[in-house]
Amino acid sequence: MLETRNLTAGYGAITVLWDLSVTFREGALTTIVGPNGAGKTTLLRALTGLIPHQGEILLSGTPLKGKGLMKTWDLVAEGLVMVPEGRLVFRDMSVEENLCLGAYPTRCRGRLSSNLERMYTLFPRLKERRHQFAGSLSGGEAQMVAMGRGLMAEPRILLIDEPSLGLAPVMVKEVFDIIRRLKAEGTTIVLIEQNTSVALSVADDVHLMRSGKVIFSQAAADVNLDHLHDLYFAREGQAA
Ligand SMILES: Nc1ncnc2c1ncn2[C@@H]1O[C@H](COP(=O)(O)OP(=O)(O)OP(=O)(O)O)[C@@H](O)[C@H]1O
């Protein structure tokens, strides 16, 4: 459903992703793991049009460039939605205002009220705090707002960047229960996660990135965690 072919991208003169080819299957949860600086977030930024790229990104078999889909808002309109890392929320807006911002694509504006109710069913805590400033939420609650805001755009493909970062174990469990539920509902999910055990517990497919490349890909059910960790922690130059 979503695929890159020889994707090269970075920041100005700095190339981060090198000739990266990877496929994200429809309806599957694909996790990307890898050490700090491997380029995982950069990959999501390229996929969502936040940074320019060379090579191809294909959505349902058609190159984005060919479809004229290069801008982030056009991609969101197509159902490609990212929940950024760091629980980026609008701190001076209420929980509900943050959620409503996610509903800007024309195709889902008519369902704003029903989608809002759905978010409050998924995240009952947010209903209690709907009028609270997002800046006053705990890390886990802010993560829920970021996810809820993404879901308000009715994603076909949801890209989630490090949802467990800085959260207490009980919050990690809550957030991953939601991710499992979204997967069961059929949403295609790409999950960036540093916690390999947690990632493997929900994933169908796993890719390991190092130095801007995918160096290992396997069905999650077949992954040997020790082997994955050997590759993950190998010193530069030993990884492949
Ligand atoms: N805005 C930017 N300008 C220049 N370089 C950047 C920028 N953002 C990221 N980089 C660099 O790109 C490389 C990959 O960063 P990226 O955030 O994609 O890695 P990551 O795998 O997501 O790491 P982490 O797990 O630490 O979040 C790093 O060397 C980083 O310093």
The ligand as an ORCA input file, in Angstrom:
! r2SCAN-3c Opt
* xyz 0 1
  N      16.295     19.293     11.039
  C      17.461     18.658     10.901
  N      18.523     19.263     10.344
  C      19.700     18.620     10.172
  N      19.929     17.332     10.553
  C      18.904     16.687     11.141
  C      17.626     17.303     11.339
  N      16.811     16.396     11.930
  C      17.542     15.264     12.091
  N      18.799     15.446     11.617
  C      19.872     14.450     11.607
  O      19.445     13.336     10.862
  C      19.933     12.132     11.450
  C      18.781     11.172     11.661
  O      17.895     11.737     12.612
  P      16.496     11.073     12.918
  O      15.801     11.954     13.900
  O      15.794     10.754     11.661
  O      16.940      9.707     13.614
  P      16.105      8.687     14.462
  O      16.451      7.329     13.975
  O      14.656      9.050     14.439
  O      16.721      8.931     15.900
  P      16.059      8.917     17.363
  O      15.733      7.503     17.655
  O      17.152      9.454     18.220
  O      14.837      9.807     17.318
  C      20.643     12.525     12.729
  O      22.027     12.510     12.490
  C      20.146     13.927     12.995
  O      21.139     14.712     13.641
*
